[in-house]
Amino acid sequence: MALQVPPSTARTQALAFSLDRWAAQDLEAVIAWTKQSNEPPAKELGLLTAAEAWARIDPPGALAWIASWESDPAAVAVQETAVARAAAAGGEQSSPRPGGRSR
């Protein structure tokens, strides 16, 4: 995966692409991976990707999840960006909710 490549723009782009595709297939897995990640740039990108993907299917749920990030310093660092992206993505409709439940 992209985490084995030294930090660079190409690595960030590869990780963003991978997370985006993964979130479209299994949002809960992306959230779980992000929670356990110890690398701040990867964790931040995972949080942003998950928030955006979630907002496409459940904007209020995504915003509530983002608001719960208060205890995680990496999450707080990207909270404002996540809210903006989630709000922008909220106009789009996509796949089922996390847990496989359709809207």
N, C-alpha and C positions, 0 to 999 in steps of 0.2 A: 504494500500500500504506500501511499504518498508519504507517510511518516518516516519511512526508511531513507528518504532522499534528504540531503542537507538543506537547511533553510534557504529558500529563494522564492522569487516570484513564480517560477514554474511549479515549484512544490505547492505553494499556496493555491495556484490555479488547479492543479491536479486534485488536491484535497477537496477544494470547493466543488469541483465537478463530481467527484466520487460521492461526497456527502449529499449533494443535491439529488443524484440518481437514487442513492440508497434511501433517502427520506421519502421519495415518491413511492418506493416499494414497501418500506418498513420504518415508519416514523418512530415507533416505540424503540426500535433497535438503535437508531441514531441518538435518541435522547439518552438511552442507557449508556451507550459508548461515550457520549459527551460528558455525562456525569462522572464517569470513572477516569477520564483523561486528565493527566497531570501536566500536560504541556499547554500553557496559556494560549498561544496562538491557535492551536488546533481546537482547544475547548471553546474559545470565543467564536471561531468559525462554525463549529458544530452547533452552538447555541443559536447563532444567527440563522443558520440554515434550517434548523428544526422549527424555530419560531416562525419563519417565513412560510415553511411548508404547512405547519399547523394552521396558520392564519388563512391559508387558502381554503381550508375546509371548516374551520371553526374560529372566526376572528375573536369572539369574546373569550373562548377557552384559551387561545394563544396569549391574549393580553393578560389573563389571570395567571397563566403559567409564568410569563415574564415578570409579573409583579411579585412572584414568590421567590425570586432569585436573590433577595436581600442578604442571605447568609453566605453567598459565594462571591469572593472578590473578583474572580475572572468574569463572572456573569454580570456583576454590577458595572464593570468597565464597559460592557457593550449593551447595557439595558436600554439606553436612549435610542441607539441605532436599531435595536431589535423592535422596539415599539414602532418606530417609523416604518421599518420594513414590513412588519406585521400589518400595520394599518394600510399600507400600499397593497400588500398581497391580499388583503381581506376582500377585495372586490372580485377576485378570481374564484372560481369553483373548481374543485379537483376530485381526488380520490376519497376513499372512506376515512373516517376518523381513526385516531390511534386506537388500537384494540380491535380493529376490523369492523367497527360499527359505522354504518352509513348514516349520513345526515338526513 
